[in-house]
Amino acid sequence: MNDKLLEIEPKRIRLANTPTRGHWLRYGETVGTKIWVKRDDHTGSELSGNKVRKLEYLMAEAVDQGATHVITCGGEQSNHARATAFAATQLGMRSLLILRTDDPTRPPAPTGNILLDRLCGAELQWISRPAWRDRNRLLAEAADRVRAAGGRPYVIPEGGSNALGSWGYIRAMYELASDLEGIAAPDHPVTVVYACGSGGTGAGLILGAKLLGLAKRGIRVAGVNVCDDAAYFVESIGRICADAEERWQLDARVTPDDIVLVDGHVGLGYAKSRPEELETIRDVCRSDGIVLDPVYTGKAFHGIVTELRRDRNRFGSAVAFVHTGGMFGLFASSEITTVL
Ligand SMILES: Cc1ncc(COP(=O)(O)O)c(C=O)c1O
């Protein structure tokens, strides 16, 4: 990062293997557009994916505050919750995960991320889908319980998506700026495309791109939302960016026009797969030997491919896809076997 930003960068604990590498995908040839991939699925093993970049800042704050317990929430197969549980364990703290499921009285089988949550000793609190609306109150109540028992809680919101967490992808955008040297140019624009679930990754990438003036270098940013819709994310990403700009006096000036979502690829809904999405996961694995997950990266990648089949110049002269991880989610169901 540049010197000015390094001065104001919040404290960070190294948890991720960064910078991550990138490479071209053979799969791009089948759609007639060059696709480059940044391997953020390689940020670690237990702590893999995009969440660990955010946790570097969030956990640094937890440590500074002398936290004994880290509390967060997510869907039943939340990658963020699993990464948080492992980061907490690695740093000598306990973790409490509030997880959403159909019937909290009959929690899901310990597969995929849930298996790992339990393996590392996270305490799990199951809540129903209607109760999810009250997640922030439930997080606060869990924190009260920890305090009442003499502990010191640190609460991380859904997806680690707040102003502090967004620094993870501000930093990643600095990596991307050098990754894309010689690939992107004003007359060869490249779009950095990411899967958008709670907005923190997008907020960081957009802030980073603005701070570095990357539009002038032909680098654009677009998210494929895997839930909700574009209007929802323009609002939520906008809020995270505004918070970060205010808190660290960042001269990014993000406007709604900077927040680009490629909407229309949610399909059957969050964490629900259509056969064609599973086929794309299979085909990318067979052409390039990389594994996408059904909830985020597979769905987003299928969205990119669908757009490119309509217009192969949709994202400029190349796509730079951020592979944000999530592989453990693939092991939560045998659905992928239907396309093998
Ligand atoms: C594998 C993976 N990719 C992408 C995302 C989306 O990131 P964000 O929540 O920052 O929008 C998530 C989490 O939600 C994830 O687990």
The ligand as a MOL file (V3000), in Angstrom:
LIG
                    3D

  0  0  0     0  0            999 V3000
M  V30 BEGIN CTAB
M  V30 COUNTS 16 16 0 0 0
M  V30 BEGIN ATOM
M  V30 1 C -16.6860 -18.0570 -0.3960 0
M  V30 2 C -17.3080 -16.7230 -0.2650 0
M  V30 3 N -17.2610 -15.8850 -1.3100 0
M  V30 4 C -17.8440 -14.6750 -1.2720 0
M  V30 5 C -18.5180 -14.2440 -0.1450 0
M  V30 6 C -19.1580 -12.8990 -0.1680 0
M  V30 7 O -18.3870 -11.9420 0.4810 0
M  V30 8 P -19.0800 -10.7170 1.2100 0
M  V30 9 O -19.8710 -11.2910 2.3430 0
M  V30 10 O -17.9560 -9.8860 1.6530 0
M  V30 11 O -19.9750 -10.0570 0.2130 0
M  V30 12 C -18.5720 -15.0710 0.9930 0
M  V30 13 C -19.2790 -14.6970 2.2220 0
M  V30 14 O -20.3510 -14.2000 2.2970 0
M  V30 15 C -17.9520 -16.3440 0.9230 0
M  V30 16 O -17.9810 -17.1840 1.9720 0
M  V30 END ATOM
M  V30 BEGIN BOND
M  V30 1 1 1 2
M  V30 2 1 2 3
M  V30 3 2 2 15
M  V30 4 2 3 4
M  V30 5 1 4 5
M  V30 6 1 5 6
M  V30 7 2 5 12
M  V30 8 1 6 7
M  V30 9 1 7 8
M  V30 10 2 8 9
M  V30 11 1 8 10
M  V30 12 1 8 11
M  V30 13 1 12 13
M  V30 14 1 12 15
M  V30 15 2 13 14
M  V30 16 1 15 16
M  V30 END BOND
M  V30 END CTAB
M  END
